[in-house]
């Protein structure tokens, strides 16, 4: 029952939005908000936070097996 009430409210909100007169900038704002809601703000932030990558220690303290290696190194 609660789900049908939410569905009716969503349909009414969508109908009101489609019937509303708007210019191009308002339309683009609504589209942007809808895309953000669909993809989720958390997933966008997660994607943006992974851009920098991680630093790999190749020499110095922490690079050897006794110093607690952070990356696997192949020794030839």
C-alpha positions, 0 to 999 in steps of 0.5 A: 500500500505504501509503495502504491502511494509513493508510485502515485506521488512519483507519477504526479511529480513527473507529470508536473515536471513535464507540464512545467514550462522551462528554458534550456538552462532549467532543462539542463539543470533537471537533466543533470540532477536526474543523472546524478540521482541515477548514478549516485553521488557516492559512485561519482565521488568514488570514481573521482577519488581513484584518479590519483592512483597509489604511490609505490615505494621502490627504495628506502624504508618500507621497500624491503622484505624486512621493512614491510614491503608495500608492493611486490618486487621481482628480484632477478 
